[in-house]
Amino acid sequence: MISLYNAVKGNKLVIRLFVLLLSVFSFSLKASGVATEHATQEEKFDPTKVIFEHIGDSHDWHLWGEHEHAVSIPLPIILYSNKNGLVMFLSSNFHHGHQDFGPYFIENEHIGTRDSSEVIYDFSITKNVASMFLSIIIILSIFITIAGKYKANKGAPKGIQSFFEPLICFVRDEIAKPNISHNHEKFVPFLLTIFFFIWVNNLLGLLPIGANLTGNIAFTFVMAVITLIITNINGNKYYWKHIFMPPVPVWLYPIMWPVELVGIISKPFALMVRLFANITAGHIVVISLISLIFIFKNMFMGFAAVPLALFIDILELLVAFLQAFVFTMLTALFIGTATEEHEHHEEHSH
């Protein structure tokens, strides 16, 4: 197992080095495209545009290049209109300088209509949504394959099984069991789902053409709300008694109820902000370091910027795992607090 771990670790480092070089190459193509198009205007390189393009959402999956030289994958635009009903077309209709398609237009990734009497609702498949579907396909492919191998072979795990089995046991034995203890088996599937879902999306976001899904506040908000719902639905009578009948004098109840309510909301809020801030900050730092080469227009800047960006990028591999672990561990801790039996609560108090 140790030799397998070392082999996987070594391969990950080689793959990450290759990905960073690909990232630098992709970034160089993008920067050179901007420089070529605006050469006559002597326009300065704008790193803010590149950074926000990477960390933001969009209605197409941009690969490289700028404007007419851009290479991107068009995504479905799905609108519901009070006048035209369901309207569907590809985002490529907004490209190549044509910002209008019929009565509809796109501006700063917001789709609107020129008809003032028309109300539209945007259900489009954006880059982040497409990335989420991709991660779901990857996770299902991996675990359906693993489940099939376990059914076919009752012996020792091999191949992909030997890599994921320690991770599954880690979530069960080191996250679920210590933090939930009582009836922890019930919540292991949920904890495994959020752990691998966040981890895979963190890794996909590190790719040069990847989407910053876990760095999107809407995504982390939904994940936090799911944790809030699961925690409070499974809360037992001791959990709710502590909220509505806390161990304080009765005349303090009107003060304690808002405090307890804030405590319920602040826990998932912390989950939401922590994941969003850490992932987004890592992407901004890496792209900012690479941008120094094009800002100063000095090739020798690369000898300082690229190794530092490489170090931060490899560190992001650890952050990708760590953030998935922290989110899952705190979720298990919140669930354990809500489902803890009175006897266990008394033991912990003593």
VOBA-1610 file (N, C-alpha, C; in pm, whole numbers, padded with zeros to 5 digits, always signed):
BEGIN
Met+00083-00121+00000Met+00000+00000+00000Met+00086+00126+00000Ile+00201+00119+00073Ile+00291+00235+00079Ile+00351+00263-00058Ser+00392+00154-00127Ser+00449+00172-00260Ser+00346+00227-00358Leu+00220+00182-00345Leu+00113+00234-00430Leu+00091+00382-00403Tyr+00094+00417-00274Tyr+00075+00557-00238Tyr+00185+00645-00297Asn+00311+00597-00283Asn+00423+00674-00336Asn+00415+00688-00487Ala+00370+00580-00554Ala+00358+00586-00700Ala+00252+00686-00741Val+00138+00682-00673Val+00029+00776-00704Val+00073+00919-00675Lys+00143+00936-00563Lys+00190+01069-00525Lys+00287+01123-00629Gly+00381+01038-00673Gly+00477+01079-00775Gly+00409+01114-00905Asn+00313+01030-00945Asn+00241+01057-01069Asn+00162+01186-01060Lys+00105+01213-00944Lys+00029+01337-00927Lys+00120+01459-00946Leu+00244+01449-00894Leu+00335+01561-00906Leu+00371+01585-01052Val+00398+01477-01126Val+00432+01490-01267Val+00314+01548-01344Ile+00194+01496-01316Ile+00074+01545-01384Ile+00052+01692-01352Arg+00074+01731-01226Arg+00051+01870-01186Arg+00150+01964-01255Leu+00278+01917-01266Leu+00377+01996-01337Leu+00335+02018-01482Phe+00285+01910-01544Phe+00240+01921-01682Phe+00121+02016-01694Val+00029+02006-01597Val-00089+02093-01600Val-00050+02239-01584Leu+00047+02266-01496Leu+00089+02405-01478Leu+00153+02460-01605Leu+00240+02378-01669Leu+00300+02422-01795Leu+00193+02448-01900Leu+00092+02360-01903Leu-00019+02380-01996Leu-00095+02507-01962Ser-00107+02534-01830Ser-00175+02657-01786Ser-00100+02781-01832Val+00034+02777-01816Val+00116+02891-01859Val+00104+02909-02010Phe+00107+02797-02085Phe+00094+02804-02230Phe-00041+02860-02271Ser-00147+02812-02204Ser-00282+02860-02233Ser-00295+03008-02201Phe-00239+03047-02088Phe-00243+03187-02048Phe-00165+03274-02147Ser-00051+03220-02195Ser+00029+03295-02291Ser-00046+03317-02422Leu-00118+03213-02467Leu-00199+03229-02588Leu-00305+03336-02569Lys-00367+03336-02451Lys-00471+03435-02424Lys-00413+03576-02421Ala-00299+03589-02353Ala-00237+03721-02343Ala-00186+03769-02477Ser-00127+03678-02555Ser-00077+03718-02687Ser-00192+03756-02779Gly-00308+03690-02763Gly-00425+03726-02842Gly-00472+03866-02813Val-00471+03901-02685Val-00509+04038-02647Val-00410+04138-02702Ala-00280+04105-02693Ala-00177+04197-02739Ala-00185+04217-02890Thr-00212+04109-02965Thr-00220+04119-03111Thr-00336+04206-03154Glu-00451+04186-03091Glu-00571+04258-03133Glu-00562+04406-03104His-00494+04441-02994His-00490+04581-02953His-00351+04642-02971Ala-00274+04584-03061Ala-00137+04634-03079Ala-00136+04778-03126Thr-00231+04812-03214Thr-00234+04948-03269Thr-00278+05050-03166Gln-00349+05005-03063Gln-00400+05097-02963Gln-00305+05109-02844Glu-00198+05029-02842Glu-00103+05028-02731Glu-00173+05009-02598Glu-00270+04919-02598Glu-00347+04895-02475Glu-00267+04806-02381Lys-00265+04839-02254Lys-00191+04761-02155Lys-00264+04632-02124Phe-00184+04532-02086Phe-00241+04404-02046Phe-00322+04423-01918Asp-00443+04369-01916Asp-00534+04385-01802Asp-00550+04249-01733Pro-00477+04226-01622Pro-00490+04097-01553Pro-00626+04078-01487Thr-00691+04189-01453Thr-00823+04177-01388Thr-00922+04105-01478Lys-00918+04135-01607Lys-01009+04071-01701Lys-00987+03921-01705Val-00860+03881-01710Val-00828+03738-01717Val-00868+03667-01587Ile-00841+03732-01474Ile-00873+03671-01344Ile-01023+03651-01329Phe-01101+03756-01358Phe-01245+03745-01342Phe-01306+03651-01445Glu-01242+03639-01562Glu-01291+03544-01662Glu-01276+03402-01612His-01167+03376-01537His-01143+03240-01485His-01231+03208-01366Ile-01242+03300-01271Ile-01316+03269-01148Ile-01466+03292-01163Gly-01509+03362-01269Gly-01651+03392-01288Gly-01721+03285-01370Asp-01852+03297-01378Asp-01934+03206-01458Asp-01959+03269-01595Ser-01995+03187-01693Ser-02021+03238-01827Ser-02117+03146-01900His-02171+03195-02010His-02267+03117-02089His-02201+03036-02199Asp-02067+03038-02203Asp-01995+02948-02292Asp-01869+02903-02220Trp-01809+02792-02266Trp-01689+02737-02202Trp-01570+02782-02284His-01506+02889-02238His-01393+02948-02310His-01268+02862-02291Leu-01198+02834-02400Leu-01076+02752-02395Leu-00952+02840-02406Trp-00936+02914-02516Trp-00824+03005-02532Trp-00857+03106-02642Gly-00771+03209-02653Gly-00791+03311-02755Gly-00886+03421-02709Glu-00894+03525-02788Glu-00980+03640-02756Glu-01059+03683-02879His-01185+03719-02857His-01274+03775-02959His-01282+03685-03082Glu-01246+03735-03203Glu-01264+03651-03322Glu-01167+03533-03326His-01060+03539-03245His-00965+03428-03238His-00998+03332-03124Ala-01106+03357-03055Ala-01140+03275-02939Ala-01189+03136-02981Val-01149+03038-02901Val-01197+02900-02917Val-01276+02865-02792Ser-01403+02836-02808Ser-01488+02808-02693Ser-01595+02707-02731Ile-01653+02647-02629Ile-01760+02549-02647Ile-01893+02619-02617Pro-01982+02631-02716Pro-02112+02695-02688Pro-02197+02610-02596Leu-02272+02675-02509Leu-02359+02606-02414Leu-02505+02647-02440Pro-02599+02563-02398Pro-02741+02593-02426Pro-02792+02714-02348Ile-02859+02803-02417Ile-02933+02913-02354Ile-03079+02869-02343Ile-03128+02862-02221Ile-03266+02818-02197Ile-03340+02930-02125Leu-03436+02989-02192Leu-03513+03100-02136Leu-03661+03064-02133Tyr-03728+03116-02031Tyr-03874+03106-02029Tyr-03931+03247-02034Ser-04012+03273-02137Ser-04067+03406-02160Ser-04218+03404-02139Asn-04271+03512-02083Asn-04416+03522-02066Asn-04488+03541-02199Lys-04414+03575-02307Lys-04474+03596-02438Lys-04443+03481-02535Asn-04318+03431-02532Asn-04277+03328-02627Asn-04264+03189-02568Gly-04292+03175-02438Gly-04281+03044-02375Gly-04135+03002-02361Leu-04108+02874-02385Leu-03972+02820-02372Leu-03891+02853-02497Val-03776+02919-02475Val-03689+02958-02586Val-03552+02896-02562Met-03499+02823-02663Met-03369+02758-02650Met-03285+02783-02774Phe-03159+02816-02752Phe-03063+02831-02861Phe-02923+02824-02800Leu-02820+02815-02883Leu-02683+02805-02834Leu-02624+02944-02808Ser-02533+02949-02713Ser-02471+03077-02679Ser-02384+03131-02792Ser-02350+03048-02892Ser-02270+03094-03005Ser-02343+03200-03087Asn-02475+03210-03073Asn-02550+03315-03143Asn-02516+03454-03092Phe-02456+03462-02973Phe-02415+03591-02917Phe-02271+03625-02950His-02200+03539-03022His-02057+03557-03043His-02027+03637-03168His-01896+03660-03187His-01841+03723-03307His-01902+03863-03331Gly-01919+03936-03221Gly-01965+04073-03234Gly-02116+04089-03240His-02189+03980-03253His-02335+03988-03258His-02389+03964-03116Gln-02417+04070-03045Gln-02462+04059-02907Gln-02613+04042-02896Asp-02684+04049-03009Asp-02829+04033-03007Asp-02868+03909-03086Phe-02969+03841-03035Phe-03028+03728-03106Phe-03180+03743-03093Gly-03240+03794-03198Gly-03382+03829-03189Gly-03398+03943-03092Pro-03494+03932-03000Pro-03512+04039-02902Pro-03417+04027-02783Tyr-03334+03922-02779Tyr-03251+03894-02662Tyr-03108+03942-02683Phe-03045+03984-02574Phe-02907+04031-02579Phe-02834+03982-02454Ile-02703+03984-02460Ile-02621+03945-02345Ile-02523+04057-02314Glu-02513+04091-02189Glu-02423+04197-02144Glu-02370+04160-02006Asn-02238+04147-01996Asn-02173+04105-01871Asn-02233+03974-01819Glu-02254+03881-01913Glu-02309+03748-01885Glu-02452+03752-01830His-02519+03864-01849His-02660+03875-01811His-02743+03884-01938Ile-02842+03797-01951Ile-02927+03793-02069Ile-03053+03875-02043Gly-03081+03966-02133Gly-03200+04050-02122Gly-03277+04052-02253Thr-03384+04129-02256Thr-03467+04140-02376Thr-03490+04287-02409Arg-03498+04315-02540Arg-03523+04452-02585Arg-03671+04488-02572Asp-03755+04386-02560Asp-03899+04409-02548Asp-03932+04440-02403Ser-03973+04562-02375Ser-04000+04604-02237Ser-04120+04534-02176Ser-04207+04479-02261Ser-04326+04410-02208Ser-04301+04262-02183Glu-04181+04216-02216Glu-04150+04073-02201Glu-04071+04048-02073Val-04107+03945-02001Val-04036+03903-01880Val-03975+03766-01906Ile-03845+03754-01883Ile-03778+03626-01910Ile-03712+03573-01782Tyr-03702+03441-01774Tyr-03634+03371-01665Tyr-03524+03285-01727Asp-03404+03300-01675Asp-03287+03235-01733Asp-03261+03101-01663Phe-03273+02990-01735Phe-03241+02856-01684Phe-03127+02794-01766Ser-03037+02877-01815Ser-02933+02832-01907Ser-02833+02740-01837Ile-02770+02654-01920Ile-02661+02569-01873Ile-02533+02651-01886Thr-02487+02709-01777Thr-02366+02789-01778Thr-02243+02701-01761Lys-02127+02764-01762Lys-02001+02691-01749Lys-01993+02616-01616Asn-02036+02680-01508Asn-02033+02614-01377Asn-02130+02496-01371Val-02247+02513-01431Val-02344+02402-01432Val-02291+02286-01514Ala-02230+02316-01630Ala-02173+02210-01713Ala-02061+02139-01640Ser-01979+02215-01565Ser-01872+02154-01486Ser-01928+02065-01376Met-02039+02107-01316Met-02102+02026-01213Met-02153+01894-01271Phe-02216+01900-01388Phe-02261+01777-01454Phe-02143+01686-01487Leu-02032+01747-01531Leu-01912+01668-01563Leu-01859+01598-01439Ser-01856+01668-01326Ser-01807+01606-01202Ser-01899+01493-01157Ile-02029+01510-01176Ile-02124+01403-01140Ile-02098+01279-01226Ile-02074+01300-01356Ile-02045+01187-01445Ile-01917+01117-01401Ile-01814+01194-01365Ile-01687+01135-01322Ile-01706+01054-01194Ile-01777+01111-01096Ile-01796+01042-00968Ile-01878+00915-00987Leu-01986+00923-01065Leu-02069+00805-01089Leu-01989+00698-01163Ser-01909+00738-01260Ser-01830+00641-01336Ser-01732+00568-01244Ile-01667+00644-01155Ile-01569+00585-01065Ile-01634+00486-00969Phe-01741+00529-00903Phe-01796+00446-00796Phe-01885+00334-00848Ile-01946+00351-00964Ile-02018+00238-01024Ile-01918+00131-01067Thr-01804+00174-01119Thr-01698+00079-01155Thr-01646+00006-01033Ile-01622+00080-00924Ile-01572+00018-00801Ile-01674-00080-00745Ala-01802-00040-00743Ala-01907-00129-00691Ala-01915-00257-00774Gly-01902-00244-00907Gly-01906-00362-00993Gly-01790-00456-00966Lys-01671-00400-00940Lys-01555-00485-00912Lys-01568-00555-00778Tyr-01627-00487-00680Tyr-01647-00552-00550Tyr-01747-00667-00561Lys-01849-00649-00644Lys-01947-00757-00662Lys-01886-00876-00736Ala-01798-00847-00832Ala-01738-00954-00912Ala-01624-01023-00840Asn-01553-00949-00756Asn-01434-01005-00690Asn-01443-00979-00540Lys-01444-01085-00462Lys-01455-01073-00317Lys-01318-01067-00250Gly-01211-01071-00328Gly-01078-01071-00272Gly-01029-00932-00237Ala-00895-00919-00228Ala-00836-00790-00193Ala-00861-00689-00304Pro-00879-00563-00269Pro-00905-00460-00371Pro-00782-00441-00460Lys-00808-00412-00586Lys-00700-00391-00682Lys-00729-00265-00764Gly-00622-00208-00819Gly-00636-00095-00908Gly-00702+00025-00844Ile-00808+00072-00907Ile-00878+00191-00860Ile-00942+00170-00723Gln-00976+00043-00693Gln-01033+00013-00561Gln-00933+00042-00450Ser-00807+00005-00473Ser-00705+00021-00368Ser-00675+00168-00341Phe-00706+00256-00436Phe-00685+00399-00414Phe-00801+00462-00338Phe-00925+00425-00372Phe-01041+00491-00312Phe-01087+00426-00182Glu-01055+00299-00160Glu-01100+00235-00036Glu-01044+00302+00089Pro-00913+00340+00094Pro-00866+00412+00213Pro-00936+00546+00234Leu-00973+00614+00125Leu-01043+00742+00137Leu-01184+00721+00194Ile-01251+00616+00146Ile-01386+00587+00195Ile-01380+00549+00343Cys-01283+00465+00379Cys-01267+00426+00520Cys-01228+00546+00605Phe-01151+00639+00548Phe-01111+00760+00620Phe-01233+00844+00656Val-01322+00865+00560Val-01443+00943+00586Val-01530+00873+00691Arg-01540+00742+00681Arg-01624+00668+00775Arg-01565+00664+00915Asp-01435+00631+00926Asp-01374+00606+01056Asp-01317+00731+01123Glu-01274+00829+01042Glu-01208+00947+01100Glu-01296+01071+01100Ile-01405+01068+01023Ile-01494+01185+01018Ile-01631+01152+01078Ala-01697+01050+01024Ala-01834+01019+01067Ala-01836+00962+01208Lys-01758+00859+01234Lys-01767+00790+01363Lys-01727+00876+01481Pro-01616+00950+01479Pro-01580+01031+01597Pro-01675+01148+01622Asn-01732+01205+01517Asn-01813+01326+01533Asn-01961+01298+01552Ile-02009+01187+01499Ile-02151+01154+01512Ile-02172+01044+01615Ser-02083+00945+01615Ser-02084+00831+01708Ser-02216+00754+01701His-02322+00807+01760His-02449+00734+01765His-02512+00730+01626Asn-02533+00609+01574Asn-02601+00588+01446Asn-02529+00661+01331His-02396+00657+01333His-02321+00730+01231His-02332+00666+01093Glu-02362+00534+01088Glu-02372+00466+00958Glu-02480+00528+00869Lys-02582+00585+00932Lys-02693+00645+00858Lys-02646+00763+00774Phe-02543+00834+00820Phe-02501+00957+00754Phe-02374+00941+00670Val-02314+00820+00671Val-02192+00798+00592Val-02215+00821+00443Pro-02323+00772+00382Pro-02343+00800+00238Pro-02349+00950+00206Phe-02416+01026+00290Phe-02425+01171+00267Phe-02288+01237+00280Leu-02212+01200+00382Leu-02079+01258+00402Leu-01984+01219+00290Leu-01992+01094+00242Leu-01910+01052+00129Leu-01945+01132+00004Thr-02073+01159-00016Thr-02117+01233-00134Thr-02061+01374-00136Ile-02075+01447-00024Ile-02028+01585-00023Ile-01875+01591-00026Phe-01808+01493+00036Phe-01661+01493+00036Phe-01607+01477-00106Phe-01652+01375-00177Phe-01599+01350-00311Phe-01652+01453-00412Phe-01773+01502-00390Phe-01828+01603-00481Phe-01745+01731-00474Ile-01714+01776-00353Ile-01635+01898-00338Ile-01491+01875-00383Trp-01434+01761-00348Trp-01294+01733-00383Trp-01275+01727-00535Val-01361+01654-00604Val-01349+01642-00750Val-01365+01777-00817Asn-01461+01857-00771Asn-01480+01989-00831Asn-01365+02083-00799Asn-01305+02068-00681Asn-01184+02146-00650Asn-01071+02113-00747Leu-01053+01985-00776Leu-00947+01943-00868Leu-00975+01988-01010Leu-01102+01979-01053Leu-01136+02025-01188Leu-01112+02175-01203Gly-01133+02249-01095Gly-01110+02393-01101Gly-00964+02431-01114Leu-00872+02339-01083Leu-00730+02367-01096Leu-00679+02351-01238Leu-00759+02291-01325Leu-00719+02277-01464Leu-00720+02414-01533Pro-00631+02435-01633Pro-00626+02566-01700Pro-00758+02609-01761Ile-00834+02512-01813Ile-00962+02546-01875Ile-01079+02504-01786Gly-01051+02477-01658Gly-01155+02432-01568Gly-01245+02545-01522Ala-01355+02507-01460Ala-01451+02605-01407Ala-01432+02619-01257Asn-01453+02738-01207Asn-01436+02767-01065Asn-01568+02744-00991Leu-01616+02619-00993Leu-01747+02589-00935Leu-01748+02607-00784Thr-01650+02548-00714Thr-01649+02557-00568Thr-01608+02696-00520Gly-01562+02782-00612Gly-01535+02921-00579Gly-01651+03012-00615Asn-01767+02952-00642Asn-01889+03027-00673Asn-01975+03032-00547Ile-02008+03151-00502Ile-02081+03167-00376Ile-02219+03102-00382Ala-02280+03094-00501Ala-02411+03030-00513Ala-02401+02880-00487Phe-02293+02818-00538Phe-02272+02674-00515Phe-02249+02645-00367Thr-02159+02721-00304Thr-02132+02696-00162Thr-02254+02727-00075Phe-02336+02823-00120Phe-02460+02854-00047Phe-02555+02734-00049Val-02571+02673-00165Val-02661+02557-00176Val-02608+02440-00093Met-02477+02416-00097Met-02418+02308-00017Met-02440+02334+00132Ala-02427+02460+00174Ala-02448+02494+00314Ala-02594+02478+00354Val-02686+02515+00265Val-02829+02499+00294Val-02866+02351+00306Ile-02808+02266+00222Ile-02833+02121+00232Ile-02786+02069+00368Thr-02669+02114+00412Thr-02620+02075+00544Thr-02713+02124+00654Leu-02763+02248+00641Leu-02856+02303+00739Leu-02983+02219+00747Ile-03036+02180+00632Ile-03160+02102+00630Ile-03139+01964+00690Ile-03033+01895+00647Ile-03004+01760+00698Ile-02983+01764+00849Thr-02911+01864+00897Thr-02883+01874+01041Thr-03010+01893+01121Asn-03096+01986+01081Asn-03213+02019+01161Asn-03326+01917+01146Ile-03335+01852+01031Ile-03436+01747+01015Ile-03407+01630+01109Asn-03280+01600+01127Asn-03240+01487+01210Asn-03217+01525+01356Gly-03238+01653+01391Gly-03221+01694+01529Gly-03320+01625+01622Asn-03273+01574+01734Asn-03361+01503+01828Asn-03423+01601+01930Lys-03498+01546+02022Lys-03571+01632+02116Lys-03477+01709+02209Tyr-03360+01653+02241Tyr-03265+01723+02326Tyr-03205+01844+02255Tyr-03186+01828+02124Tyr-03132+01938+02044Tyr-03231+02055+02041Trp-03358+02026+02014Trp-03458+02132+02007Trp-03492+02187+02145Lys-03483+02102+02248Lys-03507+02149+02384Lys-03399+02249+02425His-03275+02222+02385His-03167+02314+02418His-03185+02449+02349Ile-03250+02448+02232Ile-03272+02573+02158Ile-03389+02652+02216Phe-03502+02586+02239Phe-03622+02656+02284Phe-03635+02663+02436Met-03566+02572+02507Met-03569+02575+02654Met-03425+02563+02706Pro-03342+02661+02677Pro-03201+02655+02720Pro-03190+02657+02872Pro-03078+02605+02925Pro-03060+02599+03072Pro-03028+02735+03134Val-03123+02827+03121Val-03110+02961+03178Val-03243+02997+03242Pro-03249+03101+03324Pro-03378+03143+03380Pro-03480+03173+03270Val-03605+03149+03300Val-03712+03163+03200Val-03719+03305+03146Trp-03694+03403+03229Trp-03706+03541+03183Trp-03599+03578+03079Leu-03496+03491+03062Leu-03394+03515+02961Leu-03426+03449+02827Tyr-03535+03371+02822Tyr-03570+03302+02698Tyr-03586+03396+02578Pro-03657+03510+02592Pro-03670+03599+02475Pro-03536+03650+02422Ile-03434+03653+02508Ile-03301+03695+02463Ile-03227+03577+02399Met-03243+03458+02459Met-03167+03341+02414Met-03220+03286+02281Trp-03351+03298+02256Trp-03405+03244+02130Trp-03339+03307+02006Pro-03329+03440+01997Pro-03258+03496+01881Pro-03111+03454+01874Val-03048+03440+01993Val-02908+03397+01995Val-02895+03256+01940Glu-02985+03166+01980Glu-02982+03029+01930Glu-03011+03025+01779Leu-03104+03111+01734Leu-03134+03117+01591Leu-03012+03162+01511Val-02941+03261+01562Val-02819+03307+01496Val-02716+03194+01492Gly-02709+03116+01601Gly-02616+03004+01605Gly-02648+02899+01501Ile-02776+02872+01478Ile-02817+02774+01377Ile-02777+02821+01238Ile-02795+02950+01209Ile-02766+03003+01075Ile-02616+03024+01054Ser-02545+03064+01161Ser-02403+03097+01145Ser-02317+02976+01111Lys-02360+02856+01152Lys-02279+02736+01123Lys-02271+02709+00973Pro-02382+02697+00902Pro-02371+02677+00757Pro-02313+02800+00686Phe-02335+02919+00741Phe-02277+03040+00681Phe-02125+03032+00682Ala-02069+02981+00791Ala-01923+02965+00799Ala-01874+02864+00696Leu-01949+02756+00676Leu-01913+02658+00574Leu-01912+02723+00435Met-02014+02801+00407Met-02028+02865+00276Met-01911+02958+00247Val-01879+03046+00342Val-01776+03147+00320Val-01638+03084+00316Arg-01612+02985+00402Arg-01479+02923+00407Arg-01443+02858+00275Leu-01532+02777+00220Leu-01504+02708+00095Leu-01489+02808-00020Phe-01581+02904-00028Phe-01577+03004-00134Phe-01449+03085-00130Ala-01412+03135-00013Ala-01297+03225-00001Ala-01165+03153-00028Asn-01148+03035+00024Asn-01021+02963+00010Asn-00995+02922-00135Ile-01096+02870-00202Ile-01078+02825-00340Ile-01057+02944-00433Thr-01137+03047-00418Thr-01123+03164-00504Thr-00988+03233-00483Ala-00945+03244-00359Ala-00817+03311-00330Ala-00701+03236-00395Gly-00704+03105-00393Gly-00597+03027-00454Gly-00587+03051-00604His-00701+03055-00672His-00702+03080-00817His-00649+03220-00848Ile-00690+03318-00769Ile-00647+03455-00795Ile-00496+03469-00776Val-00441+03405-00674Val-00297+03416-00647Val-00216+03357-00762Val-00255+03237-00810Val-00179+03172-00917Val-00182+03255-01045Ile-00302+03301-01084Ile-00314+03378-01208Ile-00243+03513-01194Ser-00247+03572-01076Ser-00179+03702-01055Ser-00029+03687-01071Leu+00027+03577-01020Leu+00172+03556-01032Leu+00213+03539-01178Ile+00134+03462-01255Ile+00165+03445-01397Ile+00147+03577-01471Ser+00053+03659-01427Ser+00027+03787-01494Ser+00144+03883-01483Leu+00231+03865-01382Leu+00345+03954-01366Leu+00436+03953-01489Ile+00443+03835-01555Ile+00528+03824-01674Ile+00479+03919-01783Phe+00347+03927-01801Phe+00290+04006-01910Phe+00273+04153-01870Ile+00264+04178-01739Ile+00253+04316-01695Ile+00386+04389-01716Phe+00497+04323-01675Phe+00629+04385-01687Phe+00692+04360-01824Lys+00631+04270-01904Lys+00680+04238-02038Lys+00828+04200-02034Asn+00860+04118-01936Asn+00999+04077-01916Asn+01004+03926-01901Met+01077+03860-01993Met+01085+03716-01990Met+01154+03666-01863Phe+01249+03746-01811Phe+01321+03703-01692Phe+01232+03702-01568Met+01121+03776-01574Met+01026+03772-01464Met+00971+03631-01447Gly+00968+03556-01558Gly+00919+03419-01551Gly+01003+03329-01463Phe+01134+03356-01453Phe+01221+03275-01368Phe+01184+03289-01220Ala+01121+03398-01184Ala+01076+03416-01046Ala+00929+03382-01030Ala+00846+03423-01129Ala+00701+03407-01115Ala+00657+03262-01132Val+00714+03192-01232Val+00668+03056-01261Val+00699+02959-01147Pro+00823+02956-01090Pro+00845+02865-00976Pro+00755+02895-00857Leu+00730+03024-00830Leu+00642+03060-00719Leu+00499+03017-00747Ala+00456+03038-00873Ala+00321+02994-00912Ala+00311+02843-00905Leu+00418+02773-00942Leu+00420+02627-00933Leu+00405+02581-00790Phe+00476+02649-00698Phe+00465+02614-00555Phe+00322+02635-00505Ile+00262+02750-00538Ile+00126+02778-00495Ile+00028+02679-00558Asp+00053+02644-00684Asp-00037+02552-00755Asp-00033+02414-00693Ile+00088+02367-00656Ile+00099+02237-00589Ile+00035+02244-00450Leu+00052+02358-00384Leu-00012+02377-00254Leu-00164+02371-00267Glu-00217+02416-00383Glu-00361+02410-00406Glu-00413+02266-00411Leu-00326+02172-00448Leu-00366+02031-00441Leu-00402+01991-00299Leu-00319+02036-00205Leu-00347+02010-00063Leu-00472+02084-00018Val-00486+02209-00062Val-00603+02288-00025Val-00731+02225-00078Ala-00726+02169-00201Ala-00844+02105-00260Ala-00893+01991-00172Phe-00799+01910-00123Phe-00836+01799-00033Phe-00877+01852+00103Leu-00801+01948+00154Leu-00825+01999+00289Leu-00962+02065+00301Gln-01003+02143+00200Gln-01133+02209+00206Gln-01248+02109+00200Ala-01231+02003+00119Ala-01333+01898+00117Ala-01340+01828+00253Phe-01225+01805+00313Phe-01220+01741+00446Phe-01284+01829+00552Val-01248+01959+00553Val-01301+02050+00656Val-01453+02064+00643Phe-01502+02079+00520Phe-01647+02093+00499Phe-01719+01967+00548Thr-01664+01850+00516Thr-01727+01724+00557Thr-01718+01704+00707Met-01603+01736+00766Met-01586+01718+00910Met-01679+01808+00990Leu-01690+01935+00950Leu-01780+02027+01021Leu-01926+01988+01002Thr-01959+01938+00883Thr-02095+01888+00862Thr-02125+01772+00956Ala-02030+01679+00969Ala-02047+01567+01061Ala-02058+01615+01205Leu-01980+01717+01239Leu-01985+01772+01375Leu-02120+01836+01404Phe-02176+01909+01308Phe-02308+01971+01327Phe-02416+01864+01340Ile-02407+01761+01256Ile-02506+01652+01264Ile-02492+01579+01397Gly-02368+01555+01441Gly-02347+01488+01569Gly-02402+01567+01686Thr-02389+01699+01680Thr-02445+01783+01787Thr-02597+01775+01789Ala-02659+01768+01672Ala-02806+01764+01664Ala-02864+01628+01699Thr-02787+01522+01681Thr-02840+01386+01702Thr-02786+01321+01829Glu-02706+01395+01905Glu-02645+01338+02025Glu-02751+01302+02129Glu-02739+01182+02182Glu-02833+01137+02285Glu-02803+01206+02417His-02904+01209+02505His-02891+01280+02632His-02782+01218+02718Glu-02771+01084+02716Glu-02671+01017+02797Glu-02531+01056+02754His-02509+01061+02620His-02378+01100+02570His-02349+01246+02602His-02453+01328+02598His-02435+01469+02628His-02390+01489+02773Glu-02449+01411+02864Glu-02412+01421+03005Glu-02268+01376+03027Glu-02228+01266+02954Glu-02091+01216+02967Glu-01991+01323+02922His-02019+01389+02809His-01931+01493+02758His-01927+01611+02854Ser-02040+01642+02918Ser-02045+01753+03010Ser-01954+01726+03131His-01963+01599+03184His-01878+01563+03298His-01732+01563+03256
//
